[in-house]
Amino acid sequence: MSKEAQNLYPMHALLIRRWSPRAFRSDNIPEEKLRTLFEAARWSASGGNQQPWRFILGTNGDESFSKILDSLDDGNRSWAQNAPVLVLSVGKKTQNRNDRPNSSYRYDLGQAVAHLSIQATEEGLYVHQMGGFNPDLCRQAFSIPPDFDPITVFAVGFLGDPSQLEGNNRIRETEPRQRMAFDEFVFSGTFGQPSSLFP
């Protein structure tokens, strides 16, 4: 199944192909592909080169996977249990040099996961990011220090068949993708005033 972006202006082919499915095949991901994903995350930009990202990797059947899966809300757990890999993303809240607050740690972690997601597309893999999980449960299960913050969970795998999903998840898997119009998010002059860049 393809759900390519219906872009109005030219984009890189990887950006056109990237999307977030819920149906994953259970096939194991070769280790060299996983290494490549985290290499892409490693070279992401970060404020002051703080590199505040940390990842806890779980492969289906191991203890880390089970702990991450247990932290998900019911809606996410119902489909994520079939993914071959679950990853907990964690952000370092303080700067490396002086332990002062790092105001951009969430932004930088998001960039690292975005890099990973695009590299996944290049590798024939898909990533689905989730905010529906219990950070406190993860903090306890993985003994995460106080200056680190569990931010998201994401599933990684090869695209599966929508028929393996149930109810609303199956509907959402097959419905067309939608995005806001440019005048809803690109502004000039004042907030909310559409930019003249787009006719």
N, C-alpha and C positions, 0 to 999 in steps of 0.2 A: 504494500500500500504506500502511496506517495501523498504527502500533504505539503507540497512545496508552497513557499510564500508566493502570493500573487502581487509581486512588487510592481510599483509604478515607475521606478527608476532603477538603473542598473545596480546590481549588488554582486558580490562574490558568490560563486556557486555553492560554497559551503554554507553561507548564511541563508541562501534560498532553501537548501535541503534540511537545515536544522529544525527540528520540532521536538515536542516532549510527549512521547507516547506513554500509555499505561500498559500496553500489551507487550511483554517481553518473552522471547524464547528463553528456555532454561539453559541453553548451551553455555558452557564455560567460556570465558574470555581468555584468549592466550595471554600469558604473562607479559610478553613483549608489547602487546597493545596497551595493557594497563600501565606499564612503565612509561610509555609514550604519552599517555594522558597526563600523568603527574609531572612529566618533564615540561609539558606545555603550561601547566599551572605554575611550575617553578619559575618560569621566565616571564611571568606576568609583571606588569608595572605595579609599584606600590609607593606610597608617600614616604620620602626619606629612605627608600630601600629597606623599609622595616620588615617586609615579607611576613605579615602577621597571620598567614594562613597555616592551618594544621588540618590534617585529614586522618580520620580513623576508618580504615578499610575493612569491610566484611565481605567474605565470599560465601555464597549460599551453602549452608551446612556447618559453618564454623561458629564459634562462640560470639565473635564480634558481630556477625550478621544477625544472629538471634537477638542480641542486646539492642541493636539498632531497630530491628523489626518490632520488637516489643515496645519501643518508644513511640511508634507511629500511631496516629489516630486510626480509628476503624476503617474509614474510607480509603486511606492510603495503604493500610496493611493488606486490604483485600486483594490488591493487584501487585503491590511491591514484593509480596512473598514469593512471586515467581521470577523476579529478576535474579540474575546470577551474581550481581554485586550491589551492595548498599554502602554508601559512604556518608559519614557524619563530618560536616565541615565545622571547624572550630576557629574562632578568631582571637588573637592575642590583643587584649584591651589596652595594654601599656606599651610604651616605647622600650626598645631594647637597651638604649643607652642610659636612661635615667628613671625608668619606671613611671614617668608621667603618662597621663591618659593619651592614647592615640585616637584622635577623633575620626580618623579615616579607616579604622580597621575593618569595619563592615564593608565599606566601599571596596577596599583592596581585596578582601576575601571574595567578594562578588566578581571582581575582575578575574581573579585566578580561576574561579569556577567557570566563568564565561570562556576563558581560553581553553580550559579542559573540554568544555562542551563542543567547541568548534573543532578541536583536534579529534574528539570522538566521532564527529560527523565524517571527517577525513578517513577514519579507520573503519567506517561502516557500522559504527555503534551509535546508540542514542542515549541521551541523558534526560531524566525527569527530576526536577528539583522540587522539594517539598518543604513547606513551612509548618505543615500539620504534624507536629511531633512534640514530645515532652522533653524540653531541654534539661529540666531538673533530674529526670530519670536517667538521661544520658550522662549528666555530670556525675551522678552517684555510681552508675554502672561502670564507667570508665575512669573514675578517680581523676576527673578533670580539675586542675588547680583553679583557685578563685580568680586569677587574672586572665583566664581564658573563658570564652563564651561560646557554647554550642549555638550555631546560627541556623543551619539547614541540614537536611538529609537529601541525598540524591541517589537515584537508581541508575545503573548503567547496564546496558545489554544490547543484544541484537533484537531487531524489530520482530514482534510476535504477531499473532492473528487476533484481530478484534473480537472474534467469536469466543475467545477464552475469557472475555470480560462479561460482567453482568450489569444489568440495569443501566443507571445513568452513566457509568463508566464506559459502557459500550457505545452509547449514544454520543458521548463527548469525543470518543476516539475517532468516529467516522464523520462528524459534522465538519463543515468548512471552517477553516481558521479565520479569525477576524482581528483587525487592528484598528486603533483610533485613526481618524483623519488627521492630517498634518496640522490643521488649524486648531486642533484640540490640545496640541502639546509643543508646538514650535511657535514662540512668541517673540515680539519685538516691541520696544517702547515701554510697555507696562505688562505686568503679568496678566495673561488672558487675552491680550491683543494679538491676533494671528499675524505671523510674519508675512511680509509681502514676497518672501522667497518662493512661496508656493501659490500658483494662480488659483 
